[in-house]
Amino acid sequence: MATHTKTTLSFNYNRGTLDDKVLLQLYRAMLKPRMIEEKMLILLRQGKISKWFSGIGQEAISVGVTSAMRDEEYILPMHRNLGVFTTREIPLYRLFTQWQGKMSGFTKGRDRSFHFGTQEYNIVGMISHLGPQLGVADGIALAHKLREEKAVTAVFTGEGGTSEGDFHEALNVASVWQLPVLFCIENNGYGLSTPTSEQYNCEHLAQRAQGYGMESHIIDGNNILEVYTQISRITEDIRNNPRPVLIEFKTFRMRGHEEASGTKYVPQELMDMWAKKDPLSNYEAYLEQEGILSATVKERYAVEIKNEINEHLEKSYQEEQITPDLNTEMEDVYAPFRFRESVPSNTTEELRLIDAISQGLRQSMEKYDDLVIMGQDVAEYGGVFKITEGFVAQFGKERVRNTPICESAIVETAMGLAINGKKAMMEMQFSDFATSGFNPIVNYLAKSHYRWSQPADVVVRMPCGAGVAAGPFHSQTNEAWFTHTPGLKVVFPAFPADAKGLLATAIEDPNPVLFFEHKKLYRSIRQEVPTDYYTIPLGKAALVREGSQLTIITYGAGVHWALDLLKKKTELSVDLIDLRTLQPLDKESIIASVCKTGKALLLTEDSGFGSIMSDISALIMESCFEKLDAPVKRVTSLDTPIPFDANLEQQYLPLERLESALQELIDY
Ligand SMILES: Cc1ncc(C[n+]2csc(CCOP(=O)(O)OP(=O)(O)O)c2C)c(N)n1
């Protein structure tokens, strides 16, 4: 490292009013992640750790930003931000055990490296997909804003990550809603092997802010004093005047994307130029030249940190690897939830499905002050199906929020709200559009509790279904995309009273719930519905008709198709099971009924291949084989997209094939 007499500094350090103590703290805070990394590189060569993403040369950003933030404020770091974790003073053995997949880490061995969050330290780590956490920061900041807390949320991305749609969506939402988020781009020259010239086509990424109506700054990311003083000033300003600010930190990635991938594609001149701008050696030389850092103190810091690393490494090595326990793994997929039955009084009124959902949602909004509704056109307009009509007048626009058209960012915002103590309900305008928010649903919401014990207290309402001649993009029943993903709950009611009670439970449940509502049933199905608030447990099917010859298992529109048919076929004695919840699935009711009747007809509006009925068929084969009197029969939609024309749609749907299939099974 540099000696104070000879070094020419690459930066014009300006200490402003910072006292020596702060200057030394910043130095020590940068030295620590550097020394940890140097140790990790040795361990990597010895084969003691498997992968390492280096932040060497970028420490000033992590350390400067974290030092400028208050401990109670959330930071959402990336894979090169070790300095965030060390500056928040996480005990090193917890980081080491996290990297070794041990119990004292943050994910019970279920996720690697920096892919974890910790409410203890107000850090929310990334998922591999990079972009989603930008929208999560929006949600965290929204919760602060709704509670009128003066807090900033800082979120990091590399310049490569800014090319993802999540970046655009998150910045746009933050700006439209004026959320107190500090968006930090670490522009380090390369995204894996891709140079900035192949990543974006503007001079500075900070310029993008203008298009979002947002303030931005370019900061020299290798100059710790510039990072710290500027970010301290900006964050203080955001606390008093909540708004998003975009920062582009100019820096450089001094090592490979990860250690194994090397840096062959980086021109040597570039490496040499940036090596001269090393944030630590320059700052160290500056402090020495100014007489602030003595040789003794420097040595003391290095020894202290070295001892701390070794001591904590030793402690981490002594901890055993995790012994797999099947029950723990299965139980941790979902956050614990104890169903509390709220029984309604006897007063009822006749409601359509749509009114029952609306009434249920309204009562949940009254019960939970923390519940926030988000969706396209859900505010004054009341949503395209009018479920939230009149909600703004009762609950205000802060809790009933129109969103820009950005499903990903809103799912992510919902996750952020949950992280910061709120409940969130998102209305997907049509369930078909869940594809545009698919990544955060299946990767963020679904895996959050399993990965780092963070419940995703989010309900996504999914208006779905065919029969309305709306073509391939407004008619799908896409529940199987979600029943396949561990960590999600999937509800699909067929009746108004069920819909109301199940929605109440879905909102009470801290787990992510996809709540399917069939559009064709919205206004065609009526029923007496209890007037006040009540709950119905998830995972319990309803026996709609009881009989002995055969079991029909279905849900959603299928229940009504089956009922209509059974009205005609009065001679038949049939168990009709309405599943109501697809995940968790009421396996007991299915097995009990099929073992009793010996015949099963599985009816779904979904295309057959890979539908939930395929799994139920397998379940029946595994559990009732010896009791079966006929092969299990699936009656499903065609394995084609859903066509628009009414006749084509009729052919697509299973209804025309239902009666003959039933007869075949009876006659078998
Ligand atoms: C959605 C997605 N696509 C691709 C990848 C693979 N990947 C991981 S990191 C990375 C480069 C990221 O570059 P940048 O955002 O600039 O951050 P840096 O690694 O330079 O700090 C890539 C391509 C990924 N993790 N997620």
The ligand as an ORCA input file, in Angstrom:
! r2SCAN-3c Opt
* xyz 1 1
  C     -32.473    -12.104    -15.247
  C     -31.030    -12.506    -15.227
  N     -30.357    -12.577    -16.383
  C     -29.048    -12.912    -16.375
  C     -28.394    -13.192    -15.200
  C     -26.923    -13.626    -15.196
  N     -26.094    -12.550    -14.607
  C     -25.820    -12.490    -13.310
  S     -24.967    -11.144    -12.885
  C     -24.895    -10.634    -14.496
  C     -24.208     -9.356    -14.851
  C     -24.765     -8.236    -14.080
  O     -24.135     -7.057    -14.465
  P     -24.343     -5.737    -13.645
  O     -25.774     -5.527    -13.352
  O     -23.647     -4.653    -14.359
  O     -23.659     -6.016    -12.235
  P     -22.130     -6.389    -11.942
  O     -22.044     -7.881    -11.927
  O     -21.300     -5.775    -12.985
  O     -21.858     -5.816    -10.605
  C     -25.553    -11.520    -15.326
  C     -25.677    -11.383    -16.787
  C     -29.154    -13.112    -14.024
  N     -28.628    -13.382    -12.843
  N     -30.444    -12.755    -14.055
*
